[in-house]
Amino acid sequence: MPIEREVKFRYGARWLVVLLAAIGALPAQPTVPPTNVTITQAVEDALKNYPSIRVTQEQMNAAATGIRLAQTAYLPRVDGLAQVNRATRNTFYGMLLPQATIPALDGVPANNLGSVWDSGAGILVTWQPFDFGLRAANVAIARAGRERAQATVNRTRYDVSVATADAFLTLVAAQQTAEAARGAVDSWQVFLKSIHALVAAQLRPGADESRVQAELAVAQTQLVQAEQAIEVARSTLAQFVGLAPSGLNLSPGKLVDQLPPEQPETPLQPAANPLVMEQNAAIVEARAQLQATERSYFPQFSLQGSASARGTGLELNGDRLGGWNGLAPTTQNYGIGFTVTFPFMDQFAQRAQEAQEAATIRANQAQYQLVSRQLTAQFDSAQATLTGTRRVAATTPVEVSSARAALQQATARYRSGLAPIDDVAQAQRLLVQAQIDDSLARLNVWRARLQVATVRGDIQLFLVEASQ
């Protein structure tokens, strides 16, 4: 038995080795490389994937079906009824006020507990030949509701586009800041090696090496903070485009090294902004509601036609027929009529409702004026910001070149023993800050350009300029 077990073990171990070798020979699953995304692609993906757009789109679809619902009021109303029951047939003389609890009875006055079968079937057709424009006004309300829902969809899509573009710029800015911080870390590491050699040769005091180590630690901290800002900005952008943050790689295009082209100054047209268009759609809908209310206090004319049949197990003298008599309708009736109804006392409620809807219209108009005025102020602010950022972007290259020359001079003087280590540290900080300012200056111009386009209500030209 031990020999057999050893043979089986060796045989199984041999196959296990072969299996492991085969698994190792299988090709590894390829890793999906990060997706290079331009600012235009990011906006397009956000418009396809962001959930709030689908929410407003379905709300617009629901509002569109409201038009078909309102149009059904033009069709005649057809009501059918069929009923079979077994009940007592006692009746009496007298009056009951209109109510829906005590059933009406046909028969002769009596008072006993005998029951009979009763049945009935009928159809009633009602149609309003004219309504003084009430149905058309209700259809107009439904159309205005659809237009407002469509305006909400457009405004939501626009907000998502702007937010995605802004998140893209924020991520690019974080990456540029991290790049400058990474350059500072590399520079301090190189400088630390040279200082260490000088200190080891006792050509410089050990305090200089400690100072450089401290500056390196500060630069490394700034780099960590910049990389953290990158991950936060990447997560924000990823939620719009529908990609995992790890699979998102930016293609900034012109945003890093070029400025947006000069655009001729044209006056602002607030009516072209989706937010203003949505507010205008709310005014139109409120006006349609008021027109429908004004047409509701009119007589209602109804053309009616009825056909019915009744069956009962009760005779005129009060005797019961018994058996299945009454289960089938045996007596027929039909009728055609014209009915006019007028709600005399509804005028008070109608006047109050009209006053309420008129106040709603005035409130929407005031909101329209407020939004237009706010957009005008935002446009003036964005124009001033754009002008200022262009002027800053024109000076930052000089700042970078001067800071780089100052660092070179401070480093040379320090190596010659003519300047302390503080001069080198200060010059290094100035160079890093200048590089960050230069990178962010161009991005700030693009951001200000986005703000101007946002207020105007169309960022497509901005996307084209940034992606080319």
TORBADO-748371 format. One record per residue (C-alpha): residue number from 1; residue in one letter; x, y, z. Coordinates in steps of 0.001 Angstrom, whole numbers, plus 500000, padded with zeros to 6 digits. Layout:
BEGIN
resi, resn, x, y, z
NUM, A, X, Y, Z
...
! end
This chain:
BEGIN
resi, resn, x, y, z
1, M, 500000, 500000, 500000
2, P, 502728, 502603, 500731
3, I, 504362, 501846, 497354
4, E, 501052, 502287, 495532
5, R, 500400, 505576, 497299
6, E, 503892, 506825, 496395
7, V, 503344, 505931, 492742
8, K, 499996, 507727, 492704
9, F, 501508, 510766, 494388
10, R, 504349, 510982, 491870
11, Y, 501928, 510500, 488988
12, G, 499623, 513233, 490279
13, A, 502537, 515567, 491017
14, R, 503815, 515106, 487480
15, W, 500464, 516171, 486038
16, L, 500312, 519088, 488439
17, V, 503670, 520344, 487180
18, V, 502508, 519981, 483581
19, L, 499287, 521877, 484385
20, L, 501157, 524719, 486080
21, A, 503562, 524961, 483151
22, A, 500640, 525118, 480742
23, I, 499009, 527855, 482769
24, G, 502255, 529798, 482805
25, A, 502514, 529428, 479036
26, L, 499089, 531019, 478492
27, P, 499272, 534598, 477246
28, A, 498601, 537187, 479897
29, Q, 495412, 539191, 479631
30, P, 496214, 542523, 478016
31, T, 495712, 545543, 480214
32, V, 493449, 548239, 478894
33, P, 495518, 551372, 478323
34, P, 494156, 554689, 479616
35, T, 491919, 556551, 477213
36, N, 493284, 559794, 475768
37, V, 490464, 562295, 476120
38, T, 490316, 565782, 474634
39, I, 488090, 568456, 476086
40, T, 485614, 568035, 473210
41, Q, 485483, 564263, 473708
42, A, 484961, 564744, 477436
43, V, 481965, 567001, 476825
44, E, 480500, 564619, 474248
45, D, 480874, 561631, 476588
46, A, 479263, 563583, 479423
47, L, 476270, 564439, 477235
48, K, 475850, 560729, 476485
49, N, 476442, 559277, 479937
50, Y, 475539, 561761, 482656
51, P, 472323, 560608, 484403
52, S, 470714, 564030, 484928
53, I, 470393, 564468, 481165
54, R, 468467, 561208, 480844
55, V, 466206, 562298, 483718
56, T, 465224, 565563, 482049
57, Q, 464901, 563815, 478672
58, E, 462342, 561379, 480065
59, Q, 460511, 564252, 481739
60, M, 460288, 565924, 478339
61, N, 458943, 562699, 476830
62, A, 456295, 562579, 479548
63, A, 455325, 566182, 478790
64, A, 455064, 565338, 475079
65, T, 452548, 562591, 475825
66, G, 450492, 565212, 477673
67, I, 449693, 566812, 474307
68, R, 448115, 563612, 473025
69, L, 446230, 563299, 476306
70, A, 444805, 566820, 475971
71, Q, 443815, 566186, 472358
72, T, 441678, 563197, 473394
73, A, 439170, 565708, 474844
74, Y, 437965, 566326, 471259
75, L, 436779, 562702, 471009
76, P, 433282, 561708, 472118
77, R, 432958, 560015, 475468
78, V, 431482, 556509, 475325
79, D, 430446, 554821, 478576
80, G, 429197, 551236, 478688
81, L, 427556, 549476, 481608
82, A, 426385, 545943, 482353
83, Q, 425047, 544808, 485700
84, V, 423394, 541769, 487260
85, N, 422165, 541714, 490850
86, R, 419749, 540020, 493181
87, A, 418098, 542273, 495712
88, T, 414877, 543110, 497458
89, R, 412338, 545161, 495481
90, N, 410799, 547318, 498195
91, T, 410109, 550918, 497216
92, F, 408285, 553873, 498684
93, Y, 407064, 557331, 497844
94, G, 409116, 560327, 498829
95, M, 412219, 562314, 497940
96, L, 415891, 561852, 498528
97, L, 418374, 564622, 497889
98, P, 421147, 563774, 495370
99, Q, 423545, 561344, 496957
100, A, 425568, 558215, 496139
101, T, 424771, 555930, 499064
102, I, 421119, 554800, 498886
103, P, 420343, 553032, 495570
104, A, 417257, 554035, 493570
105, L, 414582, 551313, 493245
106, D, 411868, 550642, 490650
107, G, 408732, 548747, 491645
108, V, 405564, 548977, 493682
109, P, 405427, 550058, 497316
110, A, 406066, 547051, 499510
111, N, 408017, 545952, 502541
112, N, 409270, 542368, 502665
113, L, 412558, 540529, 502312
114, G, 411853, 538628, 499103
115, S, 414486, 539162, 496425
116, V, 414466, 538941, 492617
117, W, 417024, 539033, 489806
118, D, 417617, 542347, 488063
119, S, 419858, 543061, 485078
120, G, 420724, 545950, 482863
121, A, 423036, 546940, 480039
122, G, 423496, 550214, 478206
123, I, 425766, 552631, 476428
124, L, 425967, 556423, 476677
125, V, 427728, 558609, 474105
126, T, 428533, 562201, 475066
127, W, 430186, 564768, 472828
128, Q, 430768, 568495, 473124
129, P, 430246, 570118, 469703
130, F, 431824, 573392, 470856
131, D, 433519, 574570, 474031
132, F, 434501, 578235, 473435
133, G, 438160, 577251, 472963
134, L, 438641, 575412, 476279
135, R, 439973, 572198, 474744
136, A, 442298, 574128, 472448
137, A, 443568, 576061, 475469
138, N, 444262, 572805, 477325
139, V, 446190, 571496, 474307
140, A, 448151, 574762, 474306
141, I, 449020, 574163, 477975
142, A, 450330, 570715, 477127
143, R, 452393, 572105, 474240
144, A, 453807, 574833, 476476
145, G, 454674, 572180, 479063
146, R, 456541, 570189, 476441
147, E, 458430, 573295, 475303
148, R, 459374, 574067, 478876
149, A, 460535, 570479, 479411
150, Q, 462611, 570711, 476228
151, A, 464112, 573976, 477470
152, T, 464975, 572226, 480734
153, V, 466690, 569442, 478776
154, N, 468701, 572006, 476824
155, R, 469652, 573876, 479980
156, T, 470686, 570650, 481721
157, R, 472788, 569574, 478752
158, Y, 474394, 573002, 478704
159, D, 475140, 572929, 482436
160, V, 476727, 569492, 482106
161, S, 478818, 570668, 479142
162, V, 480107, 573693, 481028
163, A, 480773, 571708, 484201
164, T, 482681, 569055, 482233
165, A, 484810, 571639, 480433
166, D, 485561, 573382, 483727
167, A, 486507, 570059, 485360
168, F, 488800, 569328, 482415
169, L, 490573, 572685, 482872
170, T, 490869, 572064, 486614
171, L, 492537, 568703, 486017
172, V, 494942, 570216, 483476
173, A, 495828, 572971, 485959
174, A, 496492, 570392, 488676
175, Q, 498740, 568425, 486332
176, Q, 500705, 571549, 485402
177, T, 501161, 572430, 489069
178, A, 502373, 568898, 489810
179, E, 504805, 569068, 486893
180, A, 506343, 572248, 488267
181, A, 506522, 570736, 491750
182, R, 508138, 567594, 490343
183, G, 510750, 569744, 488597
184, A, 511494, 571466, 491887
185, V, 511996, 568108, 493618
186, D, 514374, 566943, 490890
187, S, 516310, 570192, 491077
188, W, 516676, 570005, 494864
189, Q, 517772, 566354, 494665
190, V, 520532, 567229, 492194
191, F, 521555, 570197, 494316
192, L, 521575, 568017, 497441
193, K, 524090, 565652, 495864
194, S, 526465, 568482, 495057
195, I, 526042, 570018, 498515
196, H, 526681, 566663, 500118
197, A, 529955, 566385, 498228
198, L, 530986, 569877, 499314
199, V, 530070, 569195, 502924
200, A, 531941, 565872, 502840
201, A, 535002, 567741, 501549
202, Q, 534496, 570274, 504365
203, L, 534099, 573048, 501813
204, R, 530643, 573945, 503111
205, P, 529118, 573724, 506575
206, G, 526766, 570860, 507418
207, A, 523986, 573414, 508033
208, D, 523795, 574042, 504282
209, E, 523088, 570376, 503624
210, S, 520403, 570399, 506299
211, R, 518833, 573476, 504722
212, V, 518761, 571814, 501315
213, Q, 517210, 568686, 502833
214, A, 514499, 570841, 504412
215, E, 513814, 572569, 501102
216, L, 513646, 569159, 499401
217, A, 511121, 567956, 501994
218, V, 508985, 571057, 501401
219, A, 509106, 570480, 497641
220, Q, 508169, 566835, 498103
221, T, 505222, 567866, 500285
222, Q, 504063, 570289, 497617
223, L, 504361, 567521, 495027
224, V, 502235, 565166, 497144
225, Q, 499598, 567863, 497565
226, A, 499609, 568531, 493818
227, E, 499236, 564830, 493048
228, Q, 496354, 564654, 495511
229, A, 494700, 567568, 493705
230, I, 495144, 565659, 490442
231, E, 493315, 562604, 491781
232, V, 490471, 564726, 493150
233, A, 490112, 566599, 489854
234, R, 490358, 563325, 487914
235, S, 487519, 561829, 489987
236, T, 485377, 564896, 489344
237, L, 485908, 564671, 485604
238, A, 485402, 560900, 485588
239, Q, 481908, 561208, 487028
240, F, 480906, 563286, 484011
241, V, 482499, 561253, 481228
242, G, 481558, 557870, 482691
243, L, 485072, 556426, 482848
244, A, 487076, 555077, 485757
245, P, 489546, 557661, 487069
246, S, 492440, 555267, 486481
247, G, 491480, 554932, 482805
248, L, 491330, 558662, 482157
249, N, 494293, 560281, 480431
250, L, 494006, 563854, 479189
251, S, 495034, 565228, 475849
252, P, 495075, 568960, 476632
253, G, 495748, 570166, 473074
254, K, 496327, 573910, 472946
255, L, 495424, 574506, 476574
256, V, 498976, 574127, 477879
257, D, 501169, 576026, 475436
258, Q, 498900, 578402, 473484
259, L, 496439, 581172, 474160
260, P, 492931, 581310, 472690
261, P, 492648, 583558, 469640
262, E, 491366, 587068, 470034
263, Q, 487634, 587407, 469481
264, P, 485870, 590618, 468463
265, E, 483787, 592061, 471258
266, T, 480097, 591697, 470480
267, P, 477206, 592708, 472717
268, L, 475594, 590076, 474889
269, Q, 472262, 588575, 473817
270, P, 470770, 587179, 477052
271, A, 467876, 585559, 475178
272, A, 470328, 583065, 473625
273, N, 471310, 581618, 477014
274, P, 469565, 578301, 477826
275, L, 468753, 579526, 481328
276, V, 466872, 582526, 479927
277, M, 465165, 580357, 477339
278, E, 463953, 578024, 480084
279, Q, 462588, 580968, 482064
280, N, 460827, 582298, 478972
281, A, 459232, 578877, 478446
282, A, 457892, 579063, 482013
283, I, 456243, 582414, 481185
284, V, 454637, 580963, 478057
285, E, 453299, 577999, 480017
286, A, 451837, 580242, 482734
287, R, 450118, 582389, 480097
288, A, 448614, 579307, 478479
289, Q, 447306, 578200, 481865
290, L, 445679, 581599, 482367
291, Q, 444005, 581480, 478959
292, A, 442547, 578060, 479746
293, T, 441215, 579323, 483067
294, E, 439573, 582301, 481364
295, R, 437714, 579927, 479032
296, S, 436475, 577611, 481760
297, Y, 433561, 579869, 482899
298, F, 431276, 579188, 479947
299, P, 428221, 576972, 479459
300, Q, 429047, 573381, 478589
301, F, 427013, 571947, 475715
302, S, 426790, 568172, 475456
303, L, 425121, 566123, 472752
304, Q, 424124, 562770, 474271
305, G, 422766, 559515, 472966
306, S, 421795, 556506, 475055
307, A, 420628, 552939, 474405
308, S, 419827, 550546, 477243
309, A, 417885, 547480, 478278
310, R, 416590, 546281, 481635
311, G, 415401, 542965, 482967
312, T, 413672, 542118, 486264
313, G, 412027, 539203, 488027
314, L, 409317, 541445, 489507
315, E, 405794, 541885, 488064
316, L, 403769, 545094, 488265
317, N, 401496, 543665, 490925
318, G, 404457, 542894, 493151
319, D, 404658, 539146, 492471
320, R, 408017, 537498, 491892
321, L, 408564, 535453, 488748
322, G, 411191, 533212, 490309
323, G, 413791, 531067, 488600
324, W, 416231, 532827, 486298
325, N, 413775, 535550, 485262
326, G, 415464, 538951, 485305
327, L, 418966, 537731, 484528
328, A, 418684, 538859, 480889
329, P, 417611, 542387, 479819
330, T, 414162, 542211, 478145
331, T, 412978, 545824, 477974
332, Q, 414795, 548278, 475671
333, N, 415055, 552085, 475682
334, Y, 416948, 554678, 473699
335, G, 417196, 558424, 473731
336, I, 418956, 561424, 472187
337, G, 419309, 564736, 473955
338, F, 421141, 568020, 474216
339, T, 422344, 569113, 477657
340, V, 423511, 572536, 478756
341, T, 425224, 572994, 482118
342, F, 426555, 576206, 483611
343, P, 428534, 576470, 486867
344, F, 427020, 579685, 488237
345, M, 428951, 579771, 491507
346, D, 432333, 578868, 490004
347, Q, 432987, 582482, 489073
348, F, 434400, 583275, 492499
349, A, 436877, 580382, 492407
350, Q, 437713, 581211, 488794
351, R, 438509, 584839, 489589
352, A, 440778, 583782, 492439
353, Q, 442508, 581257, 490185
354, E, 442975, 583873, 487450
355, A, 444510, 586264, 489988
356, Q, 446835, 583511, 491186
357, E, 447966, 582636, 487668
358, A, 448426, 586305, 486751
359, A, 450682, 586669, 489802
360, T, 452622, 583602, 488654
361, I, 453151, 585215, 485249
362, R, 454408, 588424, 486847
363, A, 456757, 586444, 489102
364, N, 458175, 584543, 486106
365, Q, 458622, 587801, 484211
366, A, 460468, 589313, 487162
367, Q, 462642, 586203, 487349
368, Y, 463325, 586538, 483627
369, Q, 464517, 590121, 484133
370, L, 466603, 589081, 487133
371, V, 468316, 586273, 485218
372, S, 468995, 588594, 482281
373, R, 470504, 591218, 484569
374, Q, 472657, 588633, 486352
375, L, 473931, 587344, 483018
376, T, 474818, 590879, 481979
377, A, 476822, 591360, 485187
378, Q, 478512, 587971, 484723
379, F, 479375, 588856, 481135
380, D, 481001, 592140, 482143
381, S, 482940, 590349, 484887
382, A, 484041, 587585, 482504
383, Q, 485194, 590133, 479921
384, A, 487213, 591983, 482545
385, T, 488711, 588697, 483748
386, L, 489618, 587711, 480204
387, T, 491364, 591024, 479621
388, G, 493263, 590772, 482897
389, T, 494354, 587159, 482375
390, R, 495670, 587981, 478901
391, R, 497795, 590756, 480372
392, V, 499101, 588411, 483066
393, A, 499878, 585711, 480501
394, A, 501965, 588244, 478579
395, T, 504222, 588871, 481592
396, T, 504716, 585372, 483018
397, P, 507286, 584266, 480367
398, V, 509488, 587166, 481450
399, E, 508961, 586082, 485072
400, V, 510116, 582538, 484263
401, S, 513215, 583589, 482322
402, S, 514231, 586099, 484997
403, A, 513706, 583574, 487798
404, R, 515738, 580951, 485937
405, A, 518600, 583432, 485395
406, A, 518437, 584455, 489046
407, L, 518693, 580810, 490140
408, Q, 521678, 580226, 487905
409, Q, 523420, 583305, 489260
410, A, 522619, 582438, 492885
411, T, 523864, 578874, 492390
412, A, 527089, 580100, 490773
413, R, 527695, 582631, 493517
414, Y, 527042, 580000, 496170
415, R, 529506, 577580, 494589
416, S, 532068, 580410, 494524
417, G, 531421, 581177, 498177
418, L, 530004, 584631, 497438
419, A, 526389, 583977, 498533
420, P, 524700, 582014, 501328
421, I, 522441, 579009, 500772
422, D, 519414, 581198, 501519
423, D, 519881, 583009, 498206
424, V, 519749, 579704, 496317
425, A, 516667, 578529, 498210
426, Q, 514853, 581788, 497576
427, A, 515776, 581757, 493886
428, Q, 514573, 578135, 493576
429, R, 511227, 579015, 495148
430, L, 510835, 581960, 492820
431, L, 511518, 579767, 489788
432, V, 508966, 577136, 490843
433, Q, 506357, 579796, 491512
434, A, 507125, 581469, 488181
435, Q, 506726, 578188, 486325
436, I, 503403, 577538, 488045
437, D, 502241, 581086, 487325
438, D, 503207, 580744, 483675
439, S, 501355, 577450, 483227
440, L, 498269, 578616, 485072
441, A, 498282, 581996, 483321
442, R, 497496, 580387, 479962
443, L, 494918, 578098, 481539
444, N, 493309, 581075, 483269
445, V, 492910, 582769, 479896
446, W, 491162, 579655, 478591
447, R, 489007, 579516, 481712
448, A, 488010, 583166, 481291
449, R, 487250, 582441, 477641
450, L, 485006, 579604, 478822
451, Q, 483230, 581963, 481215
452, V, 482501, 584411, 478414
453, A, 481192, 581619, 476186
454, T, 479108, 580248, 479054
455, V, 477326, 583537, 479586
456, R, 476742, 583890, 475854
457, G, 475044, 580500, 475865
458, D, 477238, 578584, 473407
459, I, 480586, 576914, 474175
460, Q, 480982, 575045, 470888
461, L, 483402, 577626, 469473
462, F, 485445, 577398, 472674
463, L, 485644, 573600, 472355
464, V, 486768, 573881, 468750
465, E, 489458, 576420, 469659
466, A, 490725, 574294, 472550
467, S, 490817, 571008, 470604
468, Q, 492395, 572077, 467318
! end
